[in-house]
Amino acid sequence: KLLGDPREHLQIPNTDDQMPPQKKPGKQGSAQLSQLDKQAEDAVTPIDALATQYKTDLNKGLSTKKAAEILERDGPNELEKPPKPTLLLLFLMQLTSFIIILLMVSAVASVLVNATGPKAGDPLSYTTGIAIGIIVLINAGIAAWTESKAGDALEALSKMTQANIYVLRDGKEVQVAVPTVVAGDIVVLGTGDVVPADLRLFEAKDFKVSEMALTGEPDDVAKTHKVKEKKEGAPEKLTPETMAFSGCSITSGVGKGLVVDTGMSTRIGRIAQLINGDASARKTTCFCFPDTSANQTPLQQNLNKLGARIGILAIIICIGIFIIGWLTDRKDPSNPDSPAWLYMILVSVTLAVAAIPEGIPLCVTISLSIGCSDMVQQEVLVRKIAAVETLGSASVICSDKTGTLTEGKMTMVGMYAAGTTYEVTGKGFDPEVGGVMRGDGTDGKNDMGVKSSLLTAILCCNTTLSKEKDEAGVMKWTPKGNSSEAPIVVAARKVGLSENIASDYPRVLEVPFSSSRKMMLTVSKVGGTHLCAGGMPLPPGTNYLAVCKGAPN
C-alpha cells in the first residue's frame, strides 16, 4: 500500500499476463515516501538554515499574525476525525437493527393485508400498522435526540479540556491550545509534557521521550540537539536523535524545538492514515449507513438475537399454518368464492404481525432514557444511550485519576520547617487568599523556617505565577511550568516573597529532574549575612547555595 507494486522497486520482470503494466506509485505512497525523506532531511539540516526555511526566529518564535496565517493555510494541528453524524443520520441509523426492520416490515404487511381485505374502506382496520409505525418512529426519535445532545455536550467538553502547550510568540512564552500549533512555532518542553507536533530539537538537557506509541519500544529514548555523524557499521536507529515526534511523552529533562510537521503530516498522523485506510473501504450497513456492529453493547446484541429468533420462529409458524390451511382448503367465511391460498396468506401475515413484540424497543429506549436523565443529574454524560446498560453491568472500572477523577491541580495544605508543622490555607492558585498558620492558629509567615524553606524551594523551581485572562475574559492566577512546582510558588507568594526574587540569586548550575534520578538540583549565588530578610543566617564567606528537591535518599 505504501510502495505500490513491489516489482517496480525491486526491478522484477512482470511475467503475469493478467497483471497491468508497471506504473508509478500512487499519490498516497509517493506522499508517504516524500514525507519520510523530508523529515530525514530536517533531522540533519543546520538549525539556523531550518529556521530560515520556516521563516521563524529561534529566540522570539513566530508573530501572532504569522501564526494565524499559517493556521489558516495548513489547518488545525489535529488528526482527522470522522464527520459528526447529523440528527437525521442518527435517526435513520436507529432503524437498522433487526428487530426494528422486522417491526417495519410487519407494519407494512399489516397495512397491505387490510388494504386488500373486505374492510379496506374502514380506517380502523389500519390501526395496528399505524400504531407499530408510530412506535418505531418514537423509539428512533428518542434515541437519536439523546445521542445527539450527548454528542454536542461531549464536543463542548472536549474543547474545554483541550491540552495546552507553551510556545514562543512575539518573543514571549505563551500557552496555546495544541490544535493551534503551526509549522515554524518554537515549542518549550519539560518533563511530563506531550510533544504537540513533530519537532526538530535545538535545545535539550537530559531530554528523554517515550516513543512506545511509534516504535513499540518500552525504553525511554535519549534525544539531543547535536547532529552526529553516523559511524560506519553502526545500527540504524528507529527515529532520529534530533527529532521529537507528536504524541510522545517527555519522561525527563527540558528542551526547545522547531515545529516541522503538524496534523496528519506527522508520523502519528501517517499511522492514523494507515489504520483508517481509504474512506471508500469503510464498512457500511444497509448500503449507506456506518457499520457499528463491532461496537454494540451486550443489550443491543441480545435484542438483535431476540428479534432474529422471534422473527424466524414467527415466519416458520406462519408458513406452517399457511401450508396446513391451503392443503385443508380453508376459505374466507365472509367470501367463500375467494381462493384458499389468498385467505391463508392474509391469515399468516396477520399472525406474523401479532407475533412481533413491537413494545420491546420502545420500553427499552424509555428505560435507558430515564437512566440517562438520572446520570445527567449526577453530571455524567452518556454519548450512546445503550451504554447505560453496559455501565450498569460493569463490576470493575479502571480509570486514570489525574484529570479524570481530579482536576489535575495540586495545592499545598501543609509544610514542616525548623521542627514546626504549619498549615497552608487558601484555595487554588490565588496567592492573595490564605496564608501559613502555626498549629495554634497564629500567623507563621514571618517565621525564619518558613521564609528560608520556601525561598530555597523557589530557587529550585522553574515555574512562574502570573495573572492571565481565561476564556471568559476573567483575570485568573495561572502557573506556567511543572504542576508539582506550582504549589511551592503559590505558598512562597503567600508569605511575601516577590515574583522576581529568584533573579536576586543568579543560578549558575541546574541538574534537571529525571525519572531515573528522581530529583532536581540547582546552585545559586548568594551574598550577605542572611539568606533573605527574616531568613536563616549564612556562614561567613558563603557564595553559593545548593538546593536539592525530590527524593535525594
C-alpha positions as CSV (number, residue, x, y, z in Angstrom):
1,K,0.0,0.0,0.0
2,L,2.9,2.3,0.8
3,L,5.1,1.5,-2.1
4,G,2.6,0.3,-4.7
5,D,3.7,-2.8,-6.7
6,P,6.9,-4.1,-5.1
7,R,8.1,-5.3,-8.5
8,E,8.7,-1.8,-9.8
9,H,11.1,-1.1,-6.9
10,L,12.9,-4.5,-7.0
11,Q,13.1,-4.5,-10.8
12,I,11.4,-7.9,-11.1
13,P,10.1,-8.5,-14.6
14,N,6.3,-8.8,-14.9
15,T,5.6,-12.3,-16.2
16,D,1.9,-12.5,-15.3
17,D,0.0,-11.7,-18.5
18,Q,-3.0,-10.6,-16.4
19,M,-1.1,-8.1,-14.4
20,P,-1.2,-4.5,-15.7
21,P,2.0,-2.8,-16.9
22,Q,4.2,-1.2,-14.3
23,K,3.0,2.1,-13.0
24,K,4.3,4.8,-10.7
25,P,3.5,4.6,-7.0
26,G,0.1,6.0,-6.1
27,K,-0.3,9.5,-4.7
28,Q,-0.6,8.3,-1.2
29,G,2.5,6.2,-1.4
30,S,4.5,9.0,-3.0
31,A,3.4,11.4,-0.3
32,Q,4.4,9.0,2.4
33,L,7.8,8.5,0.9
34,S,8.5,12.2,0.3
35,Q,7.4,13.0,3.8
36,L,9.8,10.5,5.3
37,D,12.6,11.9,3.1
38,K,11.7,15.4,4.3
39,Q,11.9,14.5,8.0
40,A,15.2,12.7,7.5
41,E,16.5,15.9,5.9
42,D,15.0,18.1,8.7
43,A,16.8,16.0,11.2
44,V,20.3,16.8,9.9
45,T,19.8,20.3,8.4
46,P,21.6,23.1,10.4
47,I,19.0,24.6,12.8
48,D,19.7,28.1,11.6
49,A,19.0,27.1,8.0
50,L,15.9,25.3,9.1
51,A,14.6,28.4,10.9
52,T,15.2,30.4,7.8
53,Q,13.3,27.8,5.8
54,Y,10.3,28.0,8.1
55,K,10.6,31.8,8.4
56,T,10.9,31.9,12.2
57,D,13.2,33.2,14.9
58,L,14.6,30.7,17.4
59,N,14.7,33.3,20.2
60,K,11.4,35.0,19.5
61,G,9.3,32.5,17.6
62,L,6.6,33.4,15.2
63,S,4.5,36.6,15.4
64,T,0.8,36.1,16.3
65,K,-0.2,37.3,12.9
66,K,2.1,35.0,11.0
67,A,1.0,32.0,13.2
68,A,-2.7,32.8,12.3
69,E,-1.9,32.9,8.6
70,I,-0.1,29.5,8.8
71,L,-3.0,28.0,10.8
72,E,-5.4,29.3,8.1
73,R,-3.3,27.7,5.4
74,D,-2.4,24.4,6.9
75,G,-5.4,23.8,9.2
76,P,-5.5,22.8,12.9
77,N,-2.9,20.6,14.4
78,E,-5.0,17.5,14.9
79,L,-5.8,14.1,13.4
80,E,-8.6,13.9,11.0
81,K,-11.9,12.8,12.7
82,P,-14.9,11.1,11.1
83,P,-17.6,13.6,10.3
84,K,-20.1,14.1,13.1
85,P,-23.4,12.3,12.3
86,T,-26.3,14.6,11.8
87,L,-29.6,14.2,13.7
88,L,-31.2,12.8,10.6
89,L,-28.4,10.2,10.2
90,L,-28.7,9.2,13.8
91,F,-32.4,8.8,13.4
92,L,-32.1,6.7,10.3
93,M,-29.4,4.5,12.0
94,Q,-31.8,3.6,14.8
95,L,-33.9,1.9,12.1
96,T,-31.2,-0.5,11.0
97,S,-31.5,-3.0,13.9
98,F,-33.0,-6.4,13.0
99,I,-36.0,-6.1,15.4
100,I,-36.8,-2.6,14.1
101,I,-36.7,-3.8,10.5
102,L,-38.9,-6.7,11.5
103,L,-41.4,-4.2,13.0
104,M,-41.4,-2.0,9.9
105,V,-42.0,-5.0,7.7
106,S,-44.8,-6.2,9.9
107,A,-46.4,-2.7,9.9
108,V,-46.3,-2.5,6.0
109,A,-47.6,-6.1,5.8
110,S,-50.5,-5.2,8.2
111,V,-51.5,-2.2,6.1
112,L,-51.3,-4.2,2.8
113,V,-53.4,-7.1,4.2
114,N,-56.1,-4.7,5.4
115,A,-56.0,-2.7,2.2
116,T,-56.7,-5.9,0.2
117,G,-59.3,-7.3,2.6
118,P,-63.0,-6.8,2.8
119,K,-62.6,-3.9,5.3
120,A,-60.3,-1.9,3.1
121,G,-62.5,1.2,3.4
122,D,-62.6,1.1,7.2
123,P,-59.9,3.4,8.7
124,L,-60.0,1.5,12.0
125,S,-58.6,-1.6,10.2
126,Y,-55.3,0.1,9.7
127,T,-54.7,1.0,13.4
128,T,-52.3,-1.9,14.0
129,G,-50.0,-1.0,11.2
130,I,-50.1,2.7,12.0
131,A,-49.5,2.1,15.7
132,I,-46.5,0.0,15.0
133,G,-45.1,2.7,12.7
134,I,-45.6,5.4,15.3
135,I,-43.9,3.2,18.0
136,V,-40.9,2.7,15.7
137,L,-40.7,6.5,14.9
138,I,-40.9,7.5,18.6
139,N,-38.3,4.9,19.6
140,A,-35.9,6.1,16.9
141,G,-36.6,9.8,17.7
142,I,-35.9,9.4,21.5
143,A,-32.6,7.5,20.9
144,A,-31.4,9.9,18.1
145,W,-32.2,13.0,20.2
146,T,-30.5,11.7,23.3
147,E,-27.3,10.7,21.4
148,S,-27.2,14.0,19.5
149,K,-27.4,16.1,22.7
150,A,-24.8,13.9,24.4
151,G,-22.5,14.3,21.4
152,D,-22.9,18.1,21.5
153,A,-22.1,18.2,25.2
154,L,-19.1,15.9,24.8
155,E,-17.8,18.0,21.9
156,A,-18.1,21.2,24.0
157,L,-16.4,19.4,26.9
158,S,-13.5,18.3,24.8
159,K,-12.9,21.8,23.6
160,M,-12.8,23.0,27.3
161,T,-10.3,20.3,28.2
162,Q,-8.0,20.6,25.2
163,A,-4.3,20.1,26.0
164,N,-2.2,23.2,26.1
165,I,1.5,23.8,25.4
166,Y,4.0,26.6,25.8
167,V,5.3,28.3,22.6
168,L,7.2,31.4,21.8
169,R,5.1,34.1,20.1
170,D,6.2,37.7,19.6
171,G,9.2,36.9,21.8
172,K,7.1,35.9,24.8
173,E,6.4,32.4,26.2
174,V,2.6,31.9,26.0
175,Q,0.3,29.0,26.5
176,V,-1.7,27.9,23.4
177,A,-4.1,25.1,22.6
178,V,-2.3,22.2,20.9
179,P,-4.6,22.4,17.7
180,T,-3.3,26.0,17.2
181,V,0.4,25.0,17.0
182,V,1.7,25.6,13.5
183,A,4.8,24.8,11.5
184,G,7.6,27.2,12.5
185,D,6.4,27.5,16.1
186,I,9.1,27.3,18.8
187,V,7.8,24.9,21.5
188,V,9.1,24.9,25.1
189,L,9.0,21.4,26.6
190,G,9.5,19.9,30.0
191,T,9.1,16.7,32.0
192,G,5.5,15.4,31.8
193,D,4.6,17.3,28.6
194,V,3.4,15.6,25.5
195,V,5.0,16.6,22.2
196,P,2.3,18.5,20.3
197,A,3.8,18.1,16.8
198,D,6.9,16.7,15.0
199,L,9.8,18.9,16.2
200,R,13.5,19.5,15.4
201,L,15.2,20.0,18.7
202,F,17.7,22.8,19.1
203,E,18.0,22.8,22.9
204,A,18.0,19.6,25.0
205,K,19.1,19.0,28.6
206,D,18.9,15.4,29.9
207,F,16.0,15.1,27.4
208,K,14.3,11.7,27.1
209,V,11.0,10.7,25.5
210,S,8.8,7.6,25.4
211,E,8.3,6.5,21.8
212,M,6.3,3.4,22.6
213,A,3.3,4.7,20.5
214,L,5.5,5.0,17.4
215,T,8.0,2.1,17.7
216,G,6.6,-0.2,20.4
217,E,9.9,0.1,22.3
218,P,9.3,0.3,26.1
219,D,12.6,2.1,26.9
220,D,12.9,5.9,27.0
221,V,14.9,7.3,24.1
222,A,17.5,10.0,24.8
223,K,17.4,13.0,22.4
224,T,20.0,15.6,21.6
225,H,20.1,18.9,19.7
226,K,23.5,18.0,18.2
227,V,23.7,16.4,14.8
228,K,26.1,13.5,15.0
229,E,27.8,11.8,12.1
230,K,26.7,8.2,11.5
231,K,29.5,5.8,12.2
232,E,30.2,3.1,9.7
233,G,28.6,-0.2,10.8
234,A,26.5,1.5,13.5
235,P,23.0,0.1,13.7
236,E,20.2,2.2,12.2
237,K,18.1,4.0,14.8
238,L,14.3,3.8,14.6
239,T,14.0,7.6,14.9
240,P,16.5,10.5,14.5
241,E,18.1,11.7,17.8
242,T,17.4,15.3,16.9
243,M,13.7,14.9,16.4
244,A,10.8,14.6,18.8
245,F,7.5,13.3,17.4
246,S,3.9,14.1,18.1
247,G,2.2,12.1,20.8
248,C,5.4,11.1,22.6
249,S,5.5,11.9,26.3
250,I,8.6,13.5,27.8
251,T,10.0,11.5,30.7
252,S,12.9,13.7,31.8
253,G,14.7,16.9,31.0
254,V,13.8,20.2,29.3
255,G,14.2,21.3,25.7
256,K,13.0,23.5,22.9
257,G,12.1,22.5,19.4
258,L,11.1,23.9,16.0
259,V,7.8,22.5,14.6
260,V,8.3,21.0,11.2
261,D,5.1,19.0,10.7
262,T,1.6,19.2,12.2
263,G,-1.7,17.3,12.0
264,M,-1.9,14.4,9.5
265,S,1.7,15.2,8.2
266,T,3.2,13.9,11.5
267,R,4.4,10.4,12.0
268,I,1.5,9.6,14.2
269,G,-0.8,11.1,11.5
270,R,0.6,8.7,8.9
271,I,0.0,5.8,11.3
272,A,-3.6,7.0,11.6
273,Q,-3.9,7.1,7.8
274,L,-2.8,3.5,7.5
275,I,-5.1,2.4,10.2
276,N,-8.1,4.2,8.8
277,G,-7.4,3.1,5.2
278,D,-9.4,4.5,2.3
279,A,-12.7,6.1,3.1
280,S,-14.3,4.0,0.3
281,A,-13.3,0.8,2.1
282,R,-15.0,1.5,5.3
283,K,-17.7,-1.0,6.3
284,T,-21.3,0.1,5.9
285,T,-24.7,-1.5,6.7
286,C,-27.9,-1.1,4.8
287,F,-25.8,0.0,1.8
288,C,-25.1,3.5,3.2
289,F,-25.0,3.7,7.0
290,P,-21.8,3.2,9.0
291,D,-21.5,-0.3,10.3
292,T,-21.4,-0.1,14.2
293,S,-22.0,-3.7,14.9
294,A,-18.5,-4.2,16.3
295,N,-19.3,-1.5,19.0
296,Q,-22.6,-2.9,20.0
297,T,-23.3,-3.2,23.7
298,P,-24.4,-6.6,25.2
299,L,-28.0,-5.2,25.4
300,Q,-28.0,-4.4,21.7
301,Q,-26.6,-7.8,20.8
302,N,-29.2,-9.6,22.9
303,L,-32.1,-7.5,21.4
304,N,-30.9,-8.3,17.9
305,K,-30.7,-12.0,18.8
306,L,-34.1,-11.9,20.4
307,G,-35.6,-10.2,17.3
308,A,-34.0,-12.7,15.0
309,R,-35.3,-15.7,17.0
310,I,-38.8,-14.2,17.2
311,G,-38.8,-13.3,13.5
312,I,-37.6,-16.6,12.3
313,L,-39.9,-18.6,14.6
314,A,-42.9,-16.4,13.6
315,I,-42.1,-16.9,9.9
316,I,-41.7,-20.7,10.3
317,I,-45.0,-21.0,12.2
318,C,-46.8,-18.8,9.7
319,I,-45.5,-20.8,6.7
320,G,-46.7,-24.0,8.5
321,I,-50.2,-22.5,9.1
322,F,-50.3,-21.4,5.5
323,I,-49.4,-24.9,4.2
324,I,-51.9,-26.6,6.5
325,G,-54.7,-24.2,5.7
326,W,-54.1,-24.4,2.0
327,L,-54.0,-28.2,2.0
328,T,-57.2,-28.4,4.0
329,D,-58.8,-25.8,1.7
330,R,-59.7,-23.2,4.4
331,K,-61.6,-20.4,2.8
332,D,-62.8,-17.0,4.0
333,P,-66.3,-17.5,5.6
334,S,-67.4,-14.0,4.5
335,N,-66.2,-14.6,0.9
336,P,-66.4,-18.3,0.0
337,D,-65.6,-17.6,-3.6
338,S,-62.1,-16.4,-2.9
339,P,-59.3,-19.0,-3.3
340,A,-58.0,-20.7,-0.1
341,W,-54.3,-19.7,-0.7
342,L,-55.2,-15.9,-0.7
343,Y,-57.2,-16.3,2.5
344,M,-54.4,-18.2,4.2
345,I,-51.8,-15.6,3.1
346,L,-53.9,-12.9,4.9
347,V,-54.2,-15.1,8.0
348,S,-50.5,-15.9,8.1
349,V,-49.4,-12.3,7.7
350,T,-51.8,-11.2,10.4
351,L,-50.4,-13.9,12.8
352,A,-46.9,-12.8,12.0
353,V,-47.7,-9.1,12.7
354,A,-49.3,-10.2,16.0
355,A,-46.3,-12.3,17.0
356,I,-43.8,-9.4,16.7
357,P,-43.3,-7.7,20.1
358,E,-43.5,-4.1,19.0
359,G,-43.3,-2.8,22.6
360,I,-39.8,-4.1,23.3
361,P,-37.7,-1.4,21.6
362,L,-39.9,1.4,23.0
363,C,-39.8,0.0,26.5
364,V,-36.0,-0.5,26.4
365,T,-35.4,3.0,24.9
366,I,-37.6,4.7,27.5
367,S,-35.9,2.8,30.4
368,L,-32.4,3.8,29.1
369,S,-33.5,7.4,28.6
370,I,-34.6,7.5,32.2
371,G,-31.2,6.1,33.2
372,C,-29.5,8.8,31.1
373,S,-31.6,11.5,32.7
374,D,-30.6,10.3,36.2
375,M,-26.9,10.2,35.2
376,V,-27.1,13.8,33.8
377,Q,-28.3,14.9,37.2
378,Q,-25.1,13.4,38.6
379,E,-23.1,15.3,36.0
380,V,-22.3,12.2,33.9
381,L,-22.6,12.4,30.1
382,V,-23.6,9.4,28.1
383,R,-22.9,9.6,24.3
384,K,-24.6,6.3,23.4
385,I,-27.9,5.6,25.1
386,A,-27.3,1.8,25.1
387,A,-24.1,2.3,27.0
388,V,-26.1,2.9,30.2
389,E,-26.8,-0.8,30.4
390,T,-23.2,-1.6,29.8
391,L,-22.1,0.7,32.6
392,G,-24.6,-1.0,34.9
393,S,-23.1,-4.4,34.1
394,A,-19.5,-3.3,35.0
395,S,-18.1,-4.8,38.1
396,V,-14.6,-3.1,37.9
397,I,-13.9,0.3,36.4
398,C,-10.2,1.2,35.8
399,S,-9.8,5.0,35.4
400,D,-6.9,7.3,35.2
401,K,-7.1,9.5,38.3
402,T,-5.5,12.8,37.3
403,G,-7.7,14.9,35.1
404,T,-10.5,12.3,35.2
405,L,-11.5,12.0,38.8
406,T,-9.5,15.0,39.9
407,E,-8.7,18.4,38.4
408,G,-5.0,17.6,37.8
409,K,-4.1,20.6,40.1
410,M,-2.0,20.3,43.2
411,T,-2.1,22.8,46.1
412,M,-0.1,23.0,49.3
413,V,-2.0,22.4,52.5
414,G,0.8,21.9,55.0
415,M,4.6,22.2,55.5
416,Y,7.2,21.3,58.0
417,A,10.1,23.7,58.7
418,A,12.6,24.1,61.6
419,G,10.9,21.5,63.7
420,T,7.4,23.0,63.4
421,T,4.4,21.9,61.4
422,Y,2.4,24.6,59.6
423,E,-1.0,24.7,57.8
424,V,-1.2,26.4,54.5
425,T,-4.7,27.8,53.9
426,G,-6.4,29.2,50.8
427,K,-7.8,27.7,47.6
428,G,-6.5,27.2,44.1
429,F,-3.5,29.2,42.8
430,D,-4.5,32.6,44.3
431,P,-1.7,33.8,46.5
432,E,-3.8,36.6,47.8
433,V,-6.1,34.2,49.6
434,G,-4.9,32.3,52.7
435,G,-1.6,32.1,54.5
436,V,0.8,30.0,56.5
437,M,-0.5,29.2,60.0
438,R,1.1,27.6,63.1
439,G,-0.6,24.8,64.9
440,D,-2.2,27.2,67.5
441,G,-3.8,29.2,64.7
442,T,-1.4,32.2,64.8
443,D,0.3,33.6,61.7
444,G,3.6,32.0,60.9
445,K,4.5,33.6,57.5
446,N,7.4,35.6,59.1
447,D,9.0,32.7,60.9
448,M,12.6,32.1,59.9
449,G,12.0,28.4,59.0
450,V,9.0,29.2,56.7
451,K,10.8,32.0,54.8
452,S,14.0,30.1,54.4
453,S,12.3,26.8,53.3
454,L,10.1,28.5,50.8
455,L,12.8,30.7,49.3
456,T,15.2,27.7,48.8
457,A,12.3,25.8,47.3
458,I,11.7,28.7,44.9
459,L,15.4,28.7,43.9
460,C,14.9,25.0,42.8
461,C,11.8,25.7,40.7
462,N,11.3,26.8,37.1
463,T,7.6,27.6,37.4
464,T,6.2,31.1,37.4
465,L,2.9,32.5,38.6
466,S,1.0,35.4,36.9
467,K,-2.5,36.8,36.3
468,E,-4.0,36.0,32.9
469,K,-7.4,36.2,31.2
470,D,-9.3,33.0,30.9
471,E,-11.7,32.0,28.1
472,A,-14.5,34.1,29.8
473,G,-12.2,37.2,30.0
474,V,-11.8,37.0,33.8
475,M,-8.4,37.6,35.3
476,K,-7.1,34.5,36.9
477,W,-3.9,33.4,38.6
478,T,-2.2,30.9,36.3
479,P,1.0,28.9,36.9
480,K,3.4,28.3,34.0
481,G,5.5,25.2,34.3
482,N,5.6,22.0,36.2
483,S,2.3,21.2,38.1
484,S,4.2,19.9,41.1
485,E,6.1,23.2,41.5
486,A,3.1,25.4,41.3
487,P,2.0,24.8,45.0
488,I,5.6,25.9,46.1
489,V,5.4,29.1,44.1
490,V,1.9,30.0,45.4
491,A,2.9,29.3,49.0
492,A,6.0,31.5,48.6
493,R,4.0,34.4,47.3
494,K,1.6,34.0,50.3
495,V,4.5,34.7,52.8
496,G,5.5,37.8,50.9
497,L,8.3,36.5,48.6
498,S,8.2,38.7,45.5
499,E,7.6,37.4,42.0
500,N,11.1,38.2,40.8
501,I,13.0,37.2,44.0
502,A,14.8,34.3,42.2
503,S,16.6,36.9,40.0
504,D,18.4,38.1,43.1
505,Y,20.0,34.7,43.3
506,P,21.5,34.0,39.9
507,R,21.5,30.3,39.0
508,V,24.9,29.0,38.0
509,L,24.1,25.3,37.7
510,E,21.0,23.2,37.1
511,V,20.6,19.4,37.0
512,P,17.0,18.8,35.8
513,F,14.7,16.3,37.3
514,S,14.6,12.9,35.7
515,S,12.6,9.8,36.3
516,S,15.7,7.7,36.9
517,R,17.4,10.3,39.3
518,K,14.1,11.4,40.9
519,M,15.4,14.7,42.0
520,M,16.4,18.2,40.7
521,L,19.5,20.2,41.9
522,T,20.3,23.9,41.5
523,V,23.3,26.0,42.6
524,S,22.6,29.8,43.0
525,K,24.8,32.7,44.0
526,V,24.1,34.2,47.4
527,G,25.6,37.1,49.5
528,G,25.2,38.9,52.8
529,T,24.8,37.6,56.3
530,H,21.3,36.1,55.9
531,L,19.6,34.2,53.2
532,C,16.9,36.8,53.0
533,A,15.1,39.3,55.2
534,G,13.9,37.2,58.1
535,G,15.7,34.1,56.8
536,M,18.4,31.9,58.2
537,P,21.9,33.3,58.8
538,L,24.6,32.3,56.3
539,P,28.1,31.2,57.4
540,P,30.8,33.9,56.7
541,G,32.2,33.6,53.1
542,T,29.2,31.8,51.7
543,N,29.0,32.4,47.9
544,Y,26.8,29.6,46.6
545,L,23.7,27.8,47.8
546,A,22.9,24.2,46.6
547,V,19.3,23.1,46.8
548,C,18.1,19.6,46.1
549,K,14.4,18.9,45.5
550,G,12.8,15.5,45.1
551,A,13.9,12.2,46.5
552,P,17.6,12.6,47.5
553,N,17.5,9.4,49.6
